[in-house]
Amino acid sequence: QVQLVESGGGSVQAGGSLRLSCVVSGDTSCMAIMGWYRQVPGKERELVAEISSGGSIDYADSVKGRFTISRDNAMVYLQMNSLKPEDTAVYFCNAPDLQVQHVCGATWGQGTQVTVSS
């Protein structure tokens, strides 16, 4: 089983920055690739960044050049710069692969709310 706890969200003005943190506990070795998702009401969760245990990184086009994902042992971070109102969402961390989520027992955390005002 894997437990995920996100934190670091808040309210900022457009152009501002936030750093999100995700604590991964339990069978952390099961989560070789970790990602950050975001979700707005009425829409599906969107994967915005992912990072492997070896350091390979990928970003959604909508956040490239503005967001930076990193990891350190059982922590995963998302540095968000030049925030835009359209970045407003609840942010979650989890494995990008749904099968890995199931095999590792990685249930979704509560997420952390990010609100960007214009």
Protein Blocks (a to p, Z undefined) as FASTA:
>chain_A
ZZdddehiacddehiacddddddehjfklmmbacdddddehiacddfbdcdfkopacddf
klgokaccddehjaccdddehiafklgccdddddfblklmmmnopacdebjaddddZZ
